[in-house]
Amino acid sequence: MLTALGFGMVIVFMALIMTKRLSPLVALIAIPILFALVGGFGDARLGTMMLEGIRTLAPTGVMLMFAILYFGIMIDAGLFDPVVRCVLRAVGGDPMKVVVGTAALALVVSLDGDGSTTYMITVAAMLPLYLRLRMSALNLTCVAMLASGVMNMTPWGGPLARAASALHVEAGEIFVPMLPAMAFGIVAVLALAFVLGLRERRRLGRLDLDQTFAAHDEADHALRLPDEVRALRRPRLLWVNAALTTALMAGLILGAMPLSVLFMIGFAFAVVINYPCVQQQRARIAAHAPNVLAVVALIFAAGVFTGILSGTGMVDAMSKSLLAVIPESFGPYLATITALVSLPFTFFISNDAFYYGVLPVLSEAAGAYGITPAQMARASLIGQPVHLLSPLVPSTYLLVGLAGVEFGDHQKFTLKWAIVVCLAMLAVALGCAVFPFAAG
């Protein structure tokens, strides 16, 4: 019963948002409540489940709210204008180079292990190029998310840390053998960016921007900013803003404070330094309020979804039922099976549920066939590019919100490519004996 409800809830949710019959915000709230009522959870427990899910995601919501405000202020002040100008000069109006540049930037920024930071910096730097060249922002969200998914397998990334702690394995023992698969995943993302860029080049043609930059060396002219936007720029504070952002990123990487606190502090300094007048501060906050509301509302709505999914026991039931359908004769292939099922598992349930609930059970069963916990941990990481498309991942809402694309459109556009990247990494992992195809 709970298994059917769990899968039914996720499938109905996905169908409704992909067909645009419901907005993600409404679907995240209404669909789980409906399925909980069908499952007989109409008493006071339902409210407690929802509140617990909201409470769990509250720090993420606060972090995203102030992060959007912070990077909004940085964009207003023109921090990323030199980056945009340099990239525009490098690409020469070529959409293919823009998409490849997006992937390269996202891969580098993803080294900090935080998807939200990757999306904020990548979108802030690259979206003006897409708008300037009239390119589809779906290309941006696709390659940025896939780059983040591949780089999320670093030791300081969440999935590997969960796998290591769940199976009591050293992080280095998991990570180092995974390097060939990760390297090929990076190549696959760059190759995909090249293909998508070629598509955009054929659709749009090549724009001759060389004369534009030769005649207009200033960033404002190069970006053709309207007067009201140019008035917000603070070119004299460029290095101050760069130093503040660098300090903020260093604090994120070092874990000096919780992310929500760091971005609150960063926003407070940023808005006062760039717009000391209280009226200007209010105007800047009001200007970015729509983006903040759209993203944060989705985060709290996702808390309702995850709270009901966990509180009703649907997650546990879904995990057990999926494990039960694996025949005993498939035992020697459990590492490969784990890699394959990590795609749907981490899509339908959270990383915590998969790595702490499902993976230990699979690993224990695999041990009987001589497959080590470290090998199982490596296999479990293969599905991360698909995982980030899940409606249970808060940072994905940030990505689509900043880029101004629909969540359902992003999923439809990206899912097939995410599967291709995962299968490419799986093939290399098997070829390099990162984990065995079949235990012998």
Secondary structure as a PSIPRED ss2 file (coil, helix, strand):
# PSIPRED VFORMAT (PSIPRED V4.0)

   1 M C   1.000  0.000  0.000
   2 L H   0.000  1.000  0.000
   3 T H   0.000  1.000  0.000
   4 A H   0.000  1.000  0.000
   5 L H   0.000  1.000  0.000
   6 G H   0.000  1.000  0.000
   7 F H   0.000  1.000  0.000
   8 G H   0.000  1.000  0.000
   9 M H   0.000  1.000  0.000
  10 V H   0.000  1.000  0.000
  11 I H   0.000  1.000  0.000
  12 V H   0.000  1.000  0.000
  13 F H   0.000  1.000  0.000
  14 M H   0.000  1.000  0.000
  15 A H   0.000  1.000  0.000
  16 L H   0.000  1.000  0.000
  17 I H   0.000  1.000  0.000
  18 M H   0.000  1.000  0.000
  19 T C   1.000  0.000  0.000
  20 K C   1.000  0.000  0.000
  21 R C   1.000  0.000  0.000
  22 L C   1.000  0.000  0.000
  23 S C   1.000  0.000  0.000
  24 P H   0.000  1.000  0.000
  25 L H   0.000  1.000  0.000
  26 V H   0.000  1.000  0.000
  27 A H   0.000  1.000  0.000
  28 L H   0.000  1.000  0.000
  29 I H   0.000  1.000  0.000
  30 A H   0.000  1.000  0.000
  31 I H   0.000  1.000  0.000
  32 P H   0.000  1.000  0.000
  33 I H   0.000  1.000  0.000
  34 L H   0.000  1.000  0.000
  35 F H   0.000  1.000  0.000
  36 A H   0.000  1.000  0.000
  37 L H   0.000  1.000  0.000
  38 V H   0.000  1.000  0.000
  39 G C   1.000  0.000  0.000
  40 G C   1.000  0.000  0.000
  41 F C   1.000  0.000  0.000
  42 G C   1.000  0.000  0.000
  43 D C   1.000  0.000  0.000
  44 A H   0.000  1.000  0.000
  45 R H   0.000  1.000  0.000
  46 L H   0.000  1.000  0.000
  47 G H   0.000  1.000  0.000
  48 T H   0.000  1.000  0.000
  49 M H   0.000  1.000  0.000
  50 M H   0.000  1.000  0.000
  51 L H   0.000  1.000  0.000
  52 E H   0.000  1.000  0.000
  53 G H   0.000  1.000  0.000
  54 I H   0.000  1.000  0.000
  55 R H   0.000  1.000  0.000
  56 T H   0.000  1.000  0.000
  57 L H   0.000  1.000  0.000
  58 A H   0.000  1.000  0.000
  59 P H   0.000  1.000  0.000
  60 T H   0.000  1.000  0.000
  61 G H   0.000  1.000  0.000
  62 V H   0.000  1.000  0.000
  63 M H   0.000  1.000  0.000
  64 L H   0.000  1.000  0.000
  65 M H   0.000  1.000  0.000
  66 F H   0.000  1.000  0.000
  67 A H   0.000  1.000  0.000
  68 I H   0.000  1.000  0.000
  69 L H   0.000  1.000  0.000
  70 Y H   0.000  1.000  0.000
  71 F H   0.000  1.000  0.000
  72 G H   0.000  1.000  0.000
  73 I H   0.000  1.000  0.000
  74 M H   0.000  1.000  0.000
  75 I H   0.000  1.000  0.000
  76 D H   0.000  1.000  0.000
  77 A H   0.000  1.000  0.000
  78 G C   1.000  0.000  0.000
  79 L C   1.000  0.000  0.000
  80 F C   1.000  0.000  0.000
  81 D H   0.000  1.000  0.000
  82 P H   0.000  1.000  0.000
  83 V H   0.000  1.000  0.000
  84 V H   0.000  1.000  0.000
  85 R H   0.000  1.000  0.000
  86 C H   0.000  1.000  0.000
  87 V H   0.000  1.000  0.000
  88 L H   0.000  1.000  0.000
  89 R H   0.000  1.000  0.000
  90 A H   0.000  1.000  0.000
  91 V H   0.000  1.000  0.000
  92 G C   1.000  0.000  0.000
  93 G C   1.000  0.000  0.000
  94 D C   1.000  0.000  0.000
  95 P H   0.000  1.000  0.000
  96 M H   0.000  1.000  0.000
  97 K H   0.000  1.000  0.000
  98 V H   0.000  1.000  0.000
  99 V H   0.000  1.000  0.000
 100 V H   0.000  1.000  0.000
 101 G H   0.000  1.000  0.000
 102 T H   0.000  1.000  0.000
 103 A H   0.000  1.000  0.000
 104 A H   0.000  1.000  0.000
 105 L H   0.000  1.000  0.000
 106 A H   0.000  1.000  0.000
 107 L H   0.000  1.000  0.000
 108 V H   0.000  1.000  0.000
 109 V H   0.000  1.000  0.000
 110 S H   0.000  1.000  0.000
 111 L H   0.000  1.000  0.000
 112 D H   0.000  1.000  0.000
 113 G C   1.000  0.000  0.000
 114 D C   1.000  0.000  0.000
 115 G H   0.000  1.000  0.000
 116 S H   0.000  1.000  0.000
 117 T H   0.000  1.000  0.000
 118 T H   0.000  1.000  0.000
 119 Y H   0.000  1.000  0.000
 120 M H   0.000  1.000  0.000
 121 I H   0.000  1.000  0.000
 122 T H   0.000  1.000  0.000
 123 V H   0.000  1.000  0.000
 124 A H   0.000  1.000  0.000
 125 A H   0.000  1.000  0.000
 126 M H   0.000  1.000  0.000
 127 L H   0.000  1.000  0.000
 128 P H   0.000  1.000  0.000
 129 L H   0.000  1.000  0.000
 130 Y H   0.000  1.000  0.000
 131 L H   0.000  1.000  0.000
 132 R H   0.000  1.000  0.000
 133 L H   0.000  1.000  0.000
 134 R C   1.000  0.000  0.000
 135 M C   1.000  0.000  0.000
 136 S C   1.000  0.000  0.000
 137 A H   0.000  1.000  0.000
 138 L H   0.000  1.000  0.000
 139 N H   0.000  1.000  0.000
 140 L H   0.000  1.000  0.000
 141 T H   0.000  1.000  0.000
 142 C H   0.000  1.000  0.000
 143 V H   0.000  1.000  0.000
 144 A H   0.000  1.000  0.000
 145 M H   0.000  1.000  0.000
 146 L H   0.000  1.000  0.000
 147 A H   0.000  1.000  0.000
 148 S H   0.000  1.000  0.000
 149 G H   0.000  1.000  0.000
 150 V H   0.000  1.000  0.000
 151 M H   0.000  1.000  0.000
 152 N C   1.000  0.000  0.000
 153 M C   1.000  0.000  0.000
 154 T C   1.000  0.000  0.000
 155 P C   1.000  0.000  0.000
 156 W C   1.000  0.000  0.000
 157 G C   1.000  0.000  0.000
 158 G H   0.000  1.000  0.000
 159 P H   0.000  1.000  0.000
 160 L H   0.000  1.000  0.000
 161 A H   0.000  1.000  0.000
 162 R H   0.000  1.000  0.000
 163 A H   0.000  1.000  0.000
 164 A H   0.000  1.000  0.000
 165 S H   0.000  1.000  0.000
 166 A H   0.000  1.000  0.000
 167 L H   0.000  1.000  0.000
 168 H C   1.000  0.000  0.000
 169 V C   1.000  0.000  0.000
 170 E C   1.000  0.000  0.000
 171 A H   0.000  1.000  0.000
 172 G H   0.000  1.000  0.000
 173 E H   0.000  1.000  0.000
 174 I H   0.000  1.000  0.000
 175 F H   0.000  1.000  0.000
 176 V H   0.000  1.000  0.000
 177 P H   0.000  1.000  0.000
 178 M H   0.000  1.000  0.000
 179 L H   0.000  1.000  0.000
 180 P H   0.000  1.000  0.000
 181 A H   0.000  1.000  0.000
 182 M H   0.000  1.000  0.000
 183 A H   0.000  1.000  0.000
 184 F H   0.000  1.000  0.000
 185 G H   0.000  1.000  0.000
 186 I H   0.000  1.000  0.000
 187 V H   0.000  1.000  0.000
 188 A H   0.000  1.000  0.000
 189 V H   0.000  1.000  0.000
 190 L H   0.000  1.000  0.000
 191 A H   0.000  1.000  0.000
 192 L H   0.000  1.000  0.000
 193 A H   0.000  1.000  0.000
 194 F H   0.000  1.000  0.000
 195 V H   0.000  1.000  0.000
 196 L H   0.000  1.000  0.000
 197 G H   0.000  1.000  0.000
 198 L H   0.000  1.000  0.000
 199 R H   0.000  1.000  0.000
 200 E H   0.000  1.000  0.000
 201 R H   0.000  1.000  0.000
 202 R H   0.000  1.000  0.000
 203 R H   0.000  1.000  0.000
 204 L H   0.000  1.000  0.000
 205 G C   1.000  0.000  0.000
 206 R C   1.000  0.000  0.000
 207 L C   1.000  0.000  0.000
 208 D C   1.000  0.000  0.000
 209 L C   1.000  0.000  0.000
 210 D H   0.000  1.000  0.000
 211 Q H   0.000  1.000  0.000
 212 T H   0.000  1.000  0.000
 213 F H   0.000  1.000  0.000
 214 A H   0.000  1.000  0.000
 215 A H   0.000  1.000  0.000
 216 H C   1.000  0.000  0.000
 217 D C   1.000  0.000  0.000
 218 E C   1.000  0.000  0.000
 219 A H   0.000  1.000  0.000
 220 D H   0.000  1.000  0.000
 221 H H   0.000  1.000  0.000
 222 A H   0.000  1.000  0.000
 223 L C   1.000  0.000  0.000
 224 R C   1.000  0.000  0.000
 225 L C   1.000  0.000  0.000
 226 P C   1.000  0.000  0.000
 227 D H   0.000  1.000  0.000
 228 E H   0.000  1.000  0.000
 229 V H   0.000  1.000  0.000
 230 R H   0.000  1.000  0.000
 231 A C   1.000  0.000  0.000
 232 L C   1.000  0.000  0.000
 233 R C   1.000  0.000  0.000
 234 R C   1.000  0.000  0.000
 235 P H   0.000  1.000  0.000
 236 R H   0.000  1.000  0.000
 237 L H   0.000  1.000  0.000
 238 L H   0.000  1.000  0.000
 239 W H   0.000  1.000  0.000
 240 V H   0.000  1.000  0.000
 241 N H   0.000  1.000  0.000
 242 A H   0.000  1.000  0.000
 243 A H   0.000  1.000  0.000
 244 L H   0.000  1.000  0.000
 245 T H   0.000  1.000  0.000
 246 T H   0.000  1.000  0.000
 247 A H   0.000  1.000  0.000
 248 L H   0.000  1.000  0.000
 249 M H   0.000  1.000  0.000
 250 A H   0.000  1.000  0.000
 251 G H   0.000  1.000  0.000
 252 L H   0.000  1.000  0.000
 253 I H   0.000  1.000  0.000
 254 L H   0.000  1.000  0.000
 255 G C   1.000  0.000  0.000
 256 A C   1.000  0.000  0.000
 257 M C   1.000  0.000  0.000
 258 P C   1.000  0.000  0.000
 259 L H   0.000  1.000  0.000
 260 S H   0.000  1.000  0.000
 261 V H   0.000  1.000  0.000
 262 L H   0.000  1.000  0.000
 263 F H   0.000  1.000  0.000
 264 M H   0.000  1.000  0.000
 265 I H   0.000  1.000  0.000
 266 G H   0.000  1.000  0.000
 267 F H   0.000  1.000  0.000
 268 A H   0.000  1.000  0.000
 269 F H   0.000  1.000  0.000
 270 A H   0.000  1.000  0.000
 271 V H   0.000  1.000  0.000
 272 V H   0.000  1.000  0.000
 273 I H   0.000  1.000  0.000
 274 N H   0.000  1.000  0.000
 275 Y C   1.000  0.000  0.000
 276 P C   1.000  0.000  0.000
 277 C C   1.000  0.000  0.000
 278 V H   0.000  1.000  0.000
 279 Q H   0.000  1.000  0.000
 280 Q H   0.000  1.000  0.000
 281 Q H   0.000  1.000  0.000
 282 R H   0.000  1.000  0.000
 283 A H   0.000  1.000  0.000
 284 R H   0.000  1.000  0.000
 285 I H   0.000  1.000  0.000
 286 A H   0.000  1.000  0.000
 287 A H   0.000  1.000  0.000
 288 H H   0.000  1.000  0.000
 289 A H   0.000  1.000  0.000
 290 P H   0.000  1.000  0.000
 291 N H   0.000  1.000  0.000
 292 V H   0.000  1.000  0.000
 293 L H   0.000  1.000  0.000
 294 A H   0.000  1.000  0.000
 295 V H   0.000  1.000  0.000
 296 V H   0.000  1.000  0.000
 297 A H   0.000  1.000  0.000
 298 L H   0.000  1.000  0.000
 299 I H   0.000  1.000  0.000
 300 F H   0.000  1.000  0.000
 301 A H   0.000  1.000  0.000
 302 A H   0.000  1.000  0.000
 303 G H   0.000  1.000  0.000
 304 V H   0.000  1.000  0.000
 305 F H   0.000  1.000  0.000
 306 T H   0.000  1.000  0.000
 307 G H   0.000  1.000  0.000
 308 I H   0.000  1.000  0.000
 309 L H   0.000  1.000  0.000
 310 S H   0.000  1.000  0.000
 311 G H   0.000  1.000  0.000
 312 T C   1.000  0.000  0.000
 313 G C   1.000  0.000  0.000
 314 M H   0.000  1.000  0.000
 315 V H   0.000  1.000  0.000
 316 D H   0.000  1.000  0.000
 317 A H   0.000  1.000  0.000
 318 M H   0.000  1.000  0.000
 319 S H   0.000  1.000  0.000
 320 K H   0.000  1.000  0.000
 321 S H   0.000  1.000  0.000
 322 L H   0.000  1.000  0.000
 323 L H   0.000  1.000  0.000
 324 A H   0.000  1.000  0.000
 325 V C   1.000  0.000  0.000
 326 I C   1.000  0.000  0.000
 327 P C   1.000  0.000  0.000
 328 E H   0.000  1.000  0.000
 329 S H   0.000  1.000  0.000
 330 F H   0.000  1.000  0.000
 331 G H   0.000  1.000  0.000
 332 P H   0.000  1.000  0.000
 333 Y H   0.000  1.000  0.000
 334 L H   0.000  1.000  0.000
 335 A H   0.000  1.000  0.000
 336 T H   0.000  1.000  0.000
 337 I H   0.000  1.000  0.000
 338 T H   0.000  1.000  0.000
 339 A H   0.000  1.000  0.000
 340 L H   0.000  1.000  0.000
 341 V H   0.000  1.000  0.000
 342 S H   0.000  1.000  0.000
 343 L H   0.000  1.000  0.000
 344 P H   0.000  1.000  0.000
 345 F H   0.000  1.000  0.000
 346 T H   0.000  1.000  0.000
 347 F H   0.000  1.000  0.000
 348 F H   0.000  1.000  0.000
 349 I C   1.000  0.000  0.000
 350 S C   1.000  0.000  0.000
 351 N H   0.000  1.000  0.000
 352 D H   0.000  1.000  0.000
 353 A H   0.000  1.000  0.000
 354 F H   0.000  1.000  0.000
 355 Y H   0.000  1.000  0.000
 356 Y H   0.000  1.000  0.000
 357 G H   0.000  1.000  0.000
 358 V H   0.000  1.000  0.000
 359 L H   0.000  1.000  0.000
 360 P H   0.000  1.000  0.000
 361 V H   0.000  1.000  0.000
 362 L H   0.000  1.000  0.000
 363 S H   0.000  1.000  0.000
 364 E H   0.000  1.000  0.000
 365 A H   0.000  1.000  0.000
 366 A H   0.000  1.000  0.000
 367 G H   0.000  1.000  0.000
 368 A C   1.000  0.000  0.000
 369 Y C   1.000  0.000  0.000
 370 G C   1.000  0.000  0.000
 371 I C   1.000  0.000  0.000
 372 T C   1.000  0.000  0.000
 373 P H   0.000  1.000  0.000
 374 A H   0.000  1.000  0.000
 375 Q H   0.000  1.000  0.000
 376 M H   0.000  1.000  0.000
 377 A H   0.000  1.000  0.000
 378 R H   0.000  1.000  0.000
 379 A H   0.000  1.000  0.000
 380 S H   0.000  1.000  0.000
 381 L C   1.000  0.000  0.000
 382 I C   1.000  0.000  0.000
 383 G C   1.000  0.000  0.000
 384 Q H   0.000  1.000  0.000
 385 P H   0.000  1.000  0.000
 386 V H   0.000  1.000  0.000
 387 H H   0.000  1.000  0.000
 388 L C   1.000  0.000  0.000
 389 L C   1.000  0.000  0.000
 390 S C   1.000  0.000  0.000
 391 P C   1.000  0.000  0.000
 392 L C   1.000  0.000  0.000
 393 V C   1.000  0.000  0.000
 394 P H   0.000  1.000  0.000
 395 S H   0.000  1.000  0.000
 396 T H   0.000  1.000  0.000
 397 Y H   0.000  1.000  0.000
 398 L H   0.000  1.000  0.000
 399 L H   0.000  1.000  0.000
 400 V H   0.000  1.000  0.000
 401 G H   0.000  1.000  0.000
 402 L H   0.000  1.000  0.000
 403 A H   0.000  1.000  0.000
 404 G C   1.000  0.000  0.000
 405 V C   1.000  0.000  0.000
 406 E C   1.000  0.000  0.000
 407 F H   0.000  1.000  0.000
 408 G H   0.000  1.000  0.000
 409 D H   0.000  1.000  0.000
 410 H H   0.000  1.000  0.000
 411 Q H   0.000  1.000  0.000
 412 K H   0.000  1.000  0.000
 413 F H   0.000  1.000  0.000
 414 T H   0.000  1.000  0.000
 415 L H   0.000  1.000  0.000
 416 K H   0.000  1.000  0.000
 417 W H   0.000  1.000  0.000
 418 A H   0.000  1.000  0.000
 419 I H   0.000  1.000  0.000
 420 V H   0.000  1.000  0.000
 421 V H   0.000  1.000  0.000
 422 C H   0.000  1.000  0.000
 423 L H   0.000  1.000  0.000
 424 A H   0.000  1.000  0.000
 425 M H   0.000  1.000  0.000
 426 L H   0.000  1.000  0.000
 427 A H   0.000  1.000  0.000
 428 V H   0.000  1.000  0.000
 429 A H   0.000  1.000  0.000
 430 L H   0.000  1.000  0.000
 431 G H   0.000  1.000  0.000
 432 C C   1.000  0.000  0.000
 433 A C   1.000  0.000  0.000
 434 V C   1.000  0.000  0.000
 435 F C   1.000  0.000  0.000
 436 P C   1.000  0.000  0.000
 437 F C   1.000  0.000  0.000
 438 A C   1.000  0.000  0.000
 439 A C   1.000  0.000  0.000
 440 G C   1.000  0.000  0.000
